[in-house]
Amino acid sequence: MSRSHHRSRTLLLALATTLAVSGGTAVALTGDDSTETIRKAAAAARVDNPYAGAKVYVNPEWKAKADAEPGGSRISGRPTGVWLDRIAAIEGAGGKMGLRAHLDAALRQGAGVIQLVIYNLPGRDCAALASNGELGPTEIDRYKRDYIDPIARILADSKYANLRVVTTVEIDSLPNLVTNTSGRPTATPECDVMKANGNYVKGVGYALNKLGAVPNVYNYVDAAHHGWIGWDDNFAASAQVFRQAATAEGSTVDKVHGFITNTANYSALKEENFRIGDSVNGRSVRESKWVDWNRYTDELSFAQAFRNQLVSTGFRSDIGMLIDTSRNGWGGSARPAGPGPTSDVDSYVNGGRYDRRIHVGNWCNQAGAGLGERPKAAPAAGIDAYVWMKPPGESDGAGREIPNDEGKGIDRMCDPTYDGNARNNYSKSGALPDAPLSGHWFSAQFQELMKNAHPKL
């Protein structure tokens, strides 16, 4: 895929003459203005698709865990996102690598791209207790001062000027302001608080502004997934909230390089056995219990359509989309070989759908899930890359109380015995049992993802 290009070859040549590149690292010039010269040249050379032609960083910590699993070496060389999910993660917590250590490792690998997940908003994940964060709803100043500012300072180091930094900005935040606030049966008091105080919008805007000021940073804002905002009453409204955030706290839409869908989720990339325009015995597939009047059946069609909606809402015409395919393969023996029976619309959809979740709203450690498409640049029109932003094998959360200092609580959606809530139409959670805290290694999940991978390993 190639989006519209208006980049100057002259500016690219300027970068080439400004930077001496050795082994993937940028070598600073001499003189007082060297850092500013490098930054200006890096800004001039900002590319349309940061993944195109670039080697993407492989996190050695995730690789080591994958390699320790039987069969894990088959995928351990794949690039995954580095999650900065609390302030301590910037310097490195619990013996883990900090941000500088990852950036330095990327340079040593000769990588051209590193993927970071910016994930620590005040009142984080107001509809999911498993991934609550360390900052309270009102701690926006601490978010700015102690979290975003230090990250921006590190990324602005001229040592990293030749490394494209892809930031996935605050997953599971802005869509909650549309779908999980008062007036909806899915509302939570916590999301009402975050809508009222404006700190999701302010936080995202501040992050986009500060990080986007670094010339080699490429901001991609989280755009949920089709099973969250693919309905008529959520689709355009979400795009409006995204634009509000992108123009808050000094930011502009120019600080947004694109959007990412399906981060840490399971929605199938392509449903090939049924389409939104199909009907069975005079009933549209939109009437099926699974689709439930959504406009989209899968992530690719949603991401492409939502890109158009975002452009019409005021974002740049050259924005690109990322799709997280780390856990949406849905292969294995349960994968249908063709369409379901045409006896009725539910049999047709349920018999043919690849996504085997009990309900599209289920999100925690889903049983039967598999690795999806491998990370790949420019796989389809409007899509910058398929990525594994969520590292396979890292838990979504625990269904039981586990003491911790990370601010993470119990979430019944991670408990396989849970009968659900309004956000999944009171369906069983579909979660694997005995999961650890979110972000912690879950061996059973990793093995299941490999077993059910599609394409197969």
C-alpha positions in Angstrom: 0.0 0.0 0.0 1.1 3.5 -0.7 -0.7 6.6 0.6 -0.3 10.0 -1.0 3.3 11.2 -0.9 4.4 14.8 -0.8 7.9 14.3 0.6 10.8 16.1 -0.8 13.7 14.2 -2.3 15.8 17.2 -1.5 15.0 16.9 2.2 15.9 13.2 2.2 19.3 14.1 0.6 19.8 16.7 3.3 19.3 14.0 5.9 21.8 11.8 4.2 24.4 14.5 4.3 23.6 15.4 7.8 23.8 11.9 9.4 26.6 9.5 9.3 25.0 6.1 9.8 26.9 3.1 11.2 25.3 -0.2 12.2 21.9 1.5 12.4 23.0 4.2 14.8 23.0 7.9 14.2 26.4 9.5 14.8 26.2 13.1 16.1 27.9 15.9 14.2 30.4 18.2 15.8 29.6 21.8 16.7 27.1 23.5 18.9 24.2 23.2 16.5 24.7 19.5 15.7 21.7 18.2 17.7 19.3 20.8 16.2 20.7 20.0 12.7 20.1 16.3 13.2 16.5 16.9 14.5 15.6 19.2 11.6 17.0 16.7 9.1 15.1 13.8 10.8 11.9 15.9 10.6 12.5 16.6 7.0 12.9 12.9 6.3 9.7 11.8 8.1 8.4 9.0 5.9 4.9 8.1 4.8 5.0 4.6 6.3 7.6 4.1 9.0 7.5 0.3 8.6 8.3 0.3 4.9 11.7 -1.2 4.2 12.6 -1.1 7.9 13.7 -3.8 10.3 11.5 -3.7 13.4 13.0 -4.2 16.9 12.7 -7.6 18.6 12.3 -7.2 22.4 15.0 -9.5 23.9 13.0 -9.9 27.1 9.9 -11.2 25.3 12.2 -13.3 23.0 13.8 -15.0 26.0 10.4 -15.9 27.4 9.2 -17.3 24.0 12.4 -19.2 23.5 11.9 -20.9 26.9 8.6 -22.3 25.8 8.5 -25.6 23.8 8.2 -24.6 20.2 8.5 -20.9 21.0 11.6 -20.4 18.9 9.3 -20.5 15.8 8.1 -17.0 16.6 10.5 -15.6 19.1 12.2 -13.5 16.4 9.1 -11.5 15.7 8.9 -7.8 16.7 6.4 -6.9 19.5 5.4 -3.8 21.3 7.3 -2.5 24.4 4.7 -1.5 27.0 5.4 1.5 29.2 2.5 0.8 31.6 3.7 2.7 34.6 6.2 5.4 35.5 8.7 2.9 36.9 8.8 1.2 33.5 10.6 4.2 32.0 13.7 3.5 34.0 13.0 -0.2 34.3 11.1 -1.9 37.1 11.5 -5.4 38.7 14.7 -6.1 36.9 13.2 -5.3 33.5 14.8 -3.1 30.8 13.9 0.5 30.8 13.2 2.7 27.8 16.8 3.7 27.1 17.9 0.1 27.4 15.4 -0.9 24.7 16.4 2.0 22.5 20.1 1.1 22.8 19.2 -2.5 22.1 17.4 -1.5 19.0 20.4 0.4 17.8 22.6 -2.7 18.4 20.2 -4.8 16.4 20.4 -2.4 13.5 16.6 -1.9 13.8 15.0 1.0 11.9 11.7 0.9 14.0 10.9 0.4 17.6 7.3 0.1 18.8 6.2 1.6 22.2 2.8 1.4 23.9 2.1 4.6 25.8 -0.3 3.4 28.5 -0.7 5.1 31.9 -3.5 7.6 31.7 -5.1 8.9 34.9 -8.1 6.6 35.8 -6.9 4.1 33.1 -9.3 1.6 31.6 -12.4 2.8 33.3 -14.4 -0.2 32.1 -11.9 -2.9 32.9 -10.5 -3.4 36.4 -7.8 -5.9 35.4 -5.8 -3.2 33.6 -6.4 -0.3 36.0 -3.3 1.9 36.4 -1.3 3.5 39.1 -2.7 7.1 38.6 -6.0 8.2 40.1 -8.6 10.0 38.0 -7.4 13.5 38.9 -3.6 12.9 38.6 -3.3 14.5 35.1 -0.4 16.7 36.2 1.6 13.8 37.5 0.9 12.0 34.2 2.4 14.9 32.3 5.3 15.6 34.6 6.4 12.1 35.7 5.4 10.0 32.7 5.1 11.8 29.4 7.8 14.4 29.9 10.6 11.9 30.8 9.6 9.7 27.8 9.7 12.7 25.5 13.2 13.7 26.8 14.6 10.3 26.2 13.2 10.0 22.7 14.5 13.4 21.8 18.1 12.3 22.5 20.0 12.8 19.2 21.5 9.4 19.7 18.2 7.9 18.6 17.4 10.3 15.8 17.8 7.7 13.0 15.4 5.3 14.7 11.7 5.5 13.8 9.7 5.4 17.0 6.2 4.2 16.6 4.0 5.1 19.6 0.7 3.5 20.2 -1.0 6.1 22.3 -3.3 5.1 25.2 -5.2 2.1 24.3 -8.7 1.5 25.8 -9.2 5.1 26.7 -11.0 7.5 24.3 -13.7 5.0 23.0 -14.8 4.5 26.6 -16.0 8.1 26.6 -18.5 7.2 23.9 -19.6 3.7 24.7 -19.3 3.4 28.5 -20.8 6.6 29.8 -24.2 7.6 31.1 -27.0 7.1 28.6 -25.7 3.7 27.6 -26.5 0.4 29.3 -22.8 -0.3 29.2 -22.0 2.8 31.3 -19.7 2.6 34.4 -19.3 5.2 37.1 -15.6 5.3 36.5 -16.0 6.2 32.8 -18.5 9.0 33.7 -15.8 10.5 36.0 -13.2 10.5 33.2 -15.7 12.0 30.7 -16.6 14.7 33.2 -13.1 15.7 34.3 -11.7 15.6 30.7 -8.4 13.9 31.7 -8.5 11.2 29.0 -8.8 13.9 26.3 -6.2 16.1 28.0 -3.8 13.3 28.6 -4.0 12.0 25.0 -3.6 15.5 23.7 -0.6 16.2 25.8 1.1 12.9 24.9 0.5 13.6 21.2 1.9 17.1 21.5 5.0 16.3 23.5 5.9 13.0 21.7 4.9 14.4 18.3 7.4 17.2 18.7 10.2 14.7 18.4 10.9 14.5 14.7 11.4 10.7 14.5 8.3 9.8 16.5 5.2 8.5 14.7 2.1 8.7 16.8 -0.7 6.1 16.3 -3.8 6.7 18.4 -5.8 3.7 19.6 -9.0 3.2 17.7 -10.5 0.3 19.6 -11.9 -2.4 17.2 -15.0 -3.2 15.1 -16.7 -5.0 18.0 -16.5 -1.9 20.1 -17.2 1.1 17.8 -18.5 -0.4 14.6 -22.1 0.4 15.3 -23.8 3.5 13.9 -24.1 5.3 17.2 -20.4 4.8 18.0 -18.6 5.1 14.7 -18.7 8.9 13.9 -19.0 9.9 17.6 -15.7 8.1 18.3 -14.0 9.9 15.5 -15.2 13.2 16.9 -13.7 12.4 20.3 -10.4 11.4 18.7 -10.2 14.8 16.9 -11.1 16.6 20.2 -8.1 14.8 21.9 -5.8 15.4 18.9 -6.4 19.2 19.2 -6.2 19.4 23.0 -3.3 20.6 25.1 -1.5 22.3 22.2 -1.6 19.3 19.9 -2.8 19.4 16.3 -3.9 16.7 13.8 -0.5 17.0 12.3 0.9 15.2 15.4 -1.2 12.1 14.5 0.5 9.8 11.9 -2.3 7.3 12.1 -4.4 5.0 14.2 -4.3 1.4 15.5 -7.1 -1.1 15.8 -7.5 -4.4 17.7 -4.7 -3.7 20.1 -4.5 -6.6 22.6 -7.8 -7.9 21.2 -9.1 -10.8 19.2 -11.3 -9.6 16.3 -10.7 -11.6 13.1 -8.7 -9.8 10.4 -11.0 -11.1 7.6 -14.2 -13.0 7.9 -14.4 -14.8 4.5 -17.4 -17.0 5.0 -20.0 -14.2 5.4 -20.2 -10.6 4.6 -22.2 -7.7 5.9 -24.3 -7.6 2.8 -25.4 -11.2 2.9 -28.9 -12.3 3.8 -30.5 -15.6 4.7 -34.2 -16.3 4.1 -34.7 -12.5 3.8 -32.8 -11.7 7.0 -29.6 -9.6 6.9 -26.5 -11.0 8.7 -26.7 -7.7 10.7 -29.8 -9.3 12.4 -27.7 -12.2 13.6 -26.9 -12.4 17.4 -23.2 -12.3 16.6 -23.2 -9.2 14.3 -26.0 -7.6 16.3 -26.5 -4.7 13.8 -22.8 -3.8 13.6 -21.7 -2.4 10.2 -18.6 -4.5 10.1 -17.7 -8.2 10.4 -13.9 -8.0 10.7 -11.0 -5.7 11.4 -9.7 -5.0 7.9 -13.0 -3.7 6.6 -13.5 -1.7 9.8 -10.0 -0.2 9.8 -10.3 0.9 6.2 -13.7 2.4 6.7 -12.8 4.1 9.9 -9.8 5.6 8.3 -12.1 7.3 5.8 -14.3 8.5 8.6 -11.3 10.0 10.5 -10.2 11.9 7.4 -13.7 13.2 6.9 -13.6 14.3 10.6 -10.5 16.5 10.0 -7.5 14.2 10.2 -4.9 14.3 7.4 -5.7 12.5 4.2 -2.4 10.6 4.5 -3.0 8.9 7.9 -2.3 5.2 7.9 -3.7 2.4 10.0 -2.1 -0.4 12.0 -3.9 -3.6 12.9 -2.8 -5.8 15.9 -2.8 -9.4 14.6 -1.0 -11.0 17.5 -4.0 -13.0 18.7 -6.7 -12.9 16.0 -5.8 -15.9 13.8 -8.5 -18.3 15.1 -7.0 -21.4 13.5 -6.9 -24.9 14.7 -9.5 -27.6 14.5 -12.4 -25.2 15.3 -11.7 -23.0 12.3 -14.6 -23.4 9.8 -13.8 -24.5 6.3 -16.7 -22.7 4.7 -20.0 -20.9 5.2 -22.5 -22.2 7.8 -25.9 -23.7 6.9 -28.5 -21.4 5.3 -31.3 -22.7 7.5 -31.4 -19.4 9.4 -29.2 -16.3 9.7 -27.7 -17.3 13.1 -26.7 -20.8 11.9 -25.1 -19.2 8.8 -23.0 -16.7 10.7 -22.1 -18.9 13.6 -21.2 -21.9 11.4 -18.9 -19.8 9.2 -17.3 -17.3 11.5 -13.6 -17.6 12.2 -13.8 -15.7 15.5 -14.9 -18.3 17.9 -15.5 -16.1 20.9 -18.8 -16.5 22.8 -19.4 -12.7 22.3 -17.5 -10.1 20.4 -17.2 -8.0 23.6 -15.1 -10.7 25.3 -11.6 -9.5 25.7 -9.7 -11.3 28.4 -7.4 -14.3 27.7 -9.8 -15.9 25.2 -9.8 -19.6 25.0 -9.2 -21.0 21.5 -7.5 -17.9 20.1 -4.4 -18.2 17.9 -1.6 -16.1 16.5 -2.7 -14.1 13.5 -0.9 -12.7 10.4 2.7 -12.2 11.0 4.0 -8.6 11.3 4.1 -7.1 7.8 4.5 -3.7 6.2 1.9 -2.3 3.8 -0.3 -5.4 3.6 -3.5 -3.7 2.2 -4.9 -0.3 1.1 -4.7 2.3 3.9 -2.9 -0.1 6.3 0.7 0.8 7.2 1.3 -2.6 8.9 0.0 -5.7 10.6 1.8 -5.6 14.0 2.1 -7.7 17.1 1.7 -4.8 19.5 0.4 -7.1 22.3 3.2 -9.6 22.9 1.7 -13.1 22.6 1.8 -14.9 25.9 1.4 -11.8 28.1 -1.8 -12.0 30.1 -4.8 -9.6 29.8 -5.5 -9.8 33.5 -6.5 -12.0 36.4 -9.9 -13.3 37.4 -8.8 -13.6 41.0 -7.2 -11.2 43.5 -3.4 -11.2 43.2 -1.5 -8.7 45.5 0.6 -6.3 43.4 2.2 -2.9 43.4 1.1 -2.1 39.8 -2.4 -0.9 40.5 -4.0 -3.9 38.8 -7.2 -5.4 40.1 -9.4 -8.5 39.7 -11.7 -8.4 36.7 -14.5 -10.9 36.5 -14.2 -10.9 32.7 -10.9 -12.8 33.2 -12.8 -15.5 35.3 -14.1 -18.4 33.1 -17.0 -18.9 35.5 -18.3 -15.3 35.1 -21.7 -14.9 33.5 -20.9 -11.5 32.0 -22.3 -8.0 32.1 -24.0 -5.5 29.8 -20.8 -5.0 27.8 -20.9 -8.6 26.6 -24.6 -9.1 26.7 -24.4 -11.2 29.8 -22.5 -14.0 28.1 -19.8 -16.3 29.6 -16.4 -14.6 29.6 -14.7 -17.3 27.5 -11.5 -16.7 29.5 -8.7 -19.2 30.1 -8.4 -20.2 33.8 -5.7 -19.3 36.3 -4.3 -16.3 34.4 -1.7 -14.0 36.1 -1.8 -10.2 36.3 -2.0 -8.3 33.1 1.3 -8.1 31.3 2.7 -11.1 33.2 3.7 -14.3 31.3 0.9 -16.8 30.8 2.5 -20.0 29.5 -0.8 -21.8 28.8 -2.0 -18.9 26.7 1.2 -18.8 24.7 0.9 -22.5 23.9 -2.7 -22.2 22.9 -1.9 -19.2 20.6 0.8 -21.3 18.8 -1.5 -24.3 18.5 -4.3 -22.3 16.9 -2.2 -20.0 14.8 -3.5 -19.0 11.4 -1.6 -19.0 9.1 -0.2 -22.1 10.8 3.4 -22.1 12.2 
